[in-house]
């Protein structure tokens, strides 16, 4: 009974903290909207609650902004029961939002509980269980299971559960921008592979030239014909 009571309380808190979005808009998570500029979102979360990382700049700029709720008391955005939000940008435009929920606030909740809670925001879900890689650059993210998906012609929302069953994540993405970002990252990997030999040769030649210059300067001081 105590466990059931805890589940009901936790689920109610999640539902209360996530008010319904008019028209079940899949382009938004709370007050955050896909397509927002990096500058505008940085201002929205506040200057003390985030940091930004440049993933790569060619052939398109891919950036990530991590919003830590540890400093959310200084942010104008309410985040309960979220522990972290990762925002991804393609050429300065928000194309993906990955929400990590706090483990304590989702403890005891089943997959069905979470799908029901998220469906209150986004409508009827499609349920399926293939294992996929969570679409982030988080090196600590292991293979996760997608529990359910909500989608329309432009956007998709995916609910994940970690492989150790301890946490949930929600990923909201623009299909168009996500495809462009994935293509840019693939092209970047090709550029790296193509340029790697040239970079290696250039680095070796520079090292040899530096070593030769050091030897020249030493010999220049000591050589006597």
C-alpha positions in Angstrom: 0.0 0.0 0.0 2.8 2.4 0.8 4.5 1.8 -2.5 1.2 2.3 -4.4 0.6 5.5 -2.4 4.1 6.7 -3.4 3.5 5.9 -7.0 0.2 7.8 -7.0 1.8 10.8 -5.3 4.8 10.9 -7.7 2.6 10.5 -10.8 0.3 13.3 -9.6 3.3 15.6 -9.0 4.6 15.0 -12.5 1.2 15.6 -14.0 0.7 18.8 -12.0 4.2 20.0 -13.0 3.5 19.5 -16.7 0.4 21.4 -17.6 -1.5 20.5 -20.8 -0.3 22.2 -23.9 -3.0 23.5 -26.1 -3.5 21.3 -29.2 -0.9 18.8 -28.0 1.9 20.7 -29.6 4.8 18.3 -30.3 7.2 21.1 -31.0 7.3 22.2 -27.3 8.5 21.0 -23.9 6.9 23.2 -21.3 8.1 26.7 -22.2 10.8 25.6 -24.6 10.1 25.5 -28.3 11.9 23.8 -31.2 13.3 26.4 -33.6 14.3 28.8 -30.9 17.7 30.5 -31.4 20.6 29.7 -29.1 20.8 33.3 -27.9 17.1 33.4 -27.0 17.2 30.1 -25.1 20.3 31.1 -23.2 18.5 34.2 -22.1 15.4 32.1 -21.2 17.1 29.7 -18.8 19.2 32.4 -17.2 23.0 33.1 -17.2 23.9 30.9 -14.2 22.1 27.6 -15.1 23.8 26.4 -18.2 26.9 26.0 -20.3 27.3 25.7 -24.1 29.5 23.3 -26.1 30.5 23.5 -29.8 30.4 20.0 -31.1 31.7 20.9 -34.6 31.6 23.9 -37.0 31.8 22.2 -40.4 29.9 21.7 -42.6 27.3 23.2 -40.2 27.5 24.4 -36.6 26.3 21.8 -34.1 26.1 23.1 -30.5 24.7 21.9 -27.2 23.4 23.8 -24.2 23.2 21.9 -21.0 20.7 23.2 -18.4 21.5 22.0 -14.9 18.6 22.2 -12.4 21.2 22.4 -9.6 21.2 26.1 -10.3 17.5 26.4 -11.3 16.8 28.5 -8.2 18.5 31.3 -10.1 16.7 30.5 -13.3 13.3 31.9 -14.3 12.3 28.5 -15.6 10.6 25.9 -13.3 12.0 22.4 -13.9 10.6 20.0 -11.3 10.9 16.9 -11.6 13.7 17.3 -14.1 17.4 16.9 -13.3 18.9 18.0 -16.6 17.9 19.3 -20.0 20.2 19.0 -23.1 19.4 21.4 -25.9 20.9 20.7 -29.4 21.2 23.4 -32.1 21.8 23.2 -35.8 23.2 26.4 -37.1 21.9 28.2 -34.0 18.4 26.7 -34.2 17.0 24.4 -31.6 16.3 21.0 -33.1 16.3 18.6 -30.2 15.5 18.7 -26.5 16.5 15.7 -24.2 15.0 15.8 -20.8 16.4 13.6 -17.9 14.0 13.1 -15.1 15.2 13.0 -11.5 15.4 9.3 -10.3 14.0 10.1 -6.9 11.0 11.8 -8.4 10.2 8.8 -10.7 11.1 6.0 -8.3 8.5 3.2 -8.4 6.9 4.5 -11.6 6.3 1.9 -14.3 6.5 2.3 -18.0 2.7 2.5 -18.2 2.7 5.2 -15.5 5.2 7.3 -17.5 3.4 6.8 -20.8 0.1 7.9 -19.2 1.8 11.0 -17.7 3.4 12.0 -21.0 0.2 11.3 -22.9 -1.6 13.8 -20.8 0.7 16.4 -22.5 1.1 15.0 -26.0 -1.9 12.7 -26.7 -2.1 9.1 -27.7 1.2 7.3 -27.9 2.6 4.5 -30.1 4.0 1.8 -27.9 7.0 -0.3 -28.9 10.2 -1.6 -27.3 13.3 -1.7 -29.6 16.7 -0.8 -28.1 18.2 2.3 -29.7 21.0 4.7 -28.8 19.8 7.8 -27.1 20.4 10.7 -29.5 22.9 12.8 -27.5 26.6 13.2 -27.2 26.5 12.1 -23.6 29.4 9.7 -23.3 27.8 8.1 -20.2 24.5 7.3 -22.0 24.2 3.5 -22.6 21.8 1.8 -24.9 18.3 2.7 -23.8 14.9 1.3 -24.6 12.3 3.5 -26.3 9.0 3.0 -24.5 6.6 5.1 -26.5 6.5 7.7 -29.3 4.3 10.6 -30.1 4.7 12.1 -33.6 3.2 14.2 -36.4 4.5 15.1 -39.8 7.0 17.6 -38.4 8.1 16.5 -34.9 8.5 13.5 -32.7 8.6 12.8 -29.0 10.2 9.7 -27.6 10.2 8.3 -24.1 13.2 6.2 -23.0 14.0 4.1 -20.0 17.6 3.4 -19.1 19.0 -0.2 -19.5 19.3 -0.5 -15.7 15.7 0.5 -15.3 16.7 3.4 -13.0 15.8 6.5 -15.0 13.6 8.0 -17.7 14.4 10.5 -20.5 12.2 12.3 -23.0 13.5 13.5 -26.4 11.6 16.1 -28.4 12.9 16.7 -31.9 12.2 18.4 -35.2 12.3 15.8 -38.0 13.5 18.3 -40.6 16.3 19.8 -38.5 17.2 16.5 -36.9 17.8 15.0 -40.4 19.9 18.0 -41.4 21.9 17.8 -38.2 22.5 14.0 -38.7 23.6 14.6 -42.3 26.0 17.4 -41.1 27.5 15.1 -38.4 28.0 12.3 -41.0 29.7 14.7 -43.4 31.9 16.0 -40.6 33.1 12.5 -39.9 33.9 12.0 -43.6 35.9 15.3 -43.5 37.8 14.2 -40.4 38.7 10.9 -42.1 39.8 12.6 -45.3 41.8 15.3 -43.5 43.4 13.0 -40.9 46.3 11.8 -43.0 47.1 15.4 -44.1 47.0 16.6 -40.6 49.2 13.8 -39.5 51.7 14.5 -42.3 51.6 18.2 -41.5 52.2 17.6 -37.8 55.1 15.3 -38.5 56.7 17.8 -40.9 56.3 20.6 -38.4 57.9 18.5 -35.7 60.8 17.7 -37.9 61.2 21.3 -38.9 61.1 22.4 -35.2 63.7 19.8 -34.2 65.9 20.9 -37.1 65.6 24.5 -36.1 66.6 23.7 -32.5 69.6 21.7 -33.8 70.6 24.6 -36.1 70.5 27.1 -33.3 72.6 25.0 -31.0 75.2 24.2 -33.7 75.2 27.8 -34.8 76.5 28.8 -31.4 79.2 26.1 -31.2 80.4 25.4 -34.7 83.9 26.7 -35.5 85.3 26.0 -39.0 
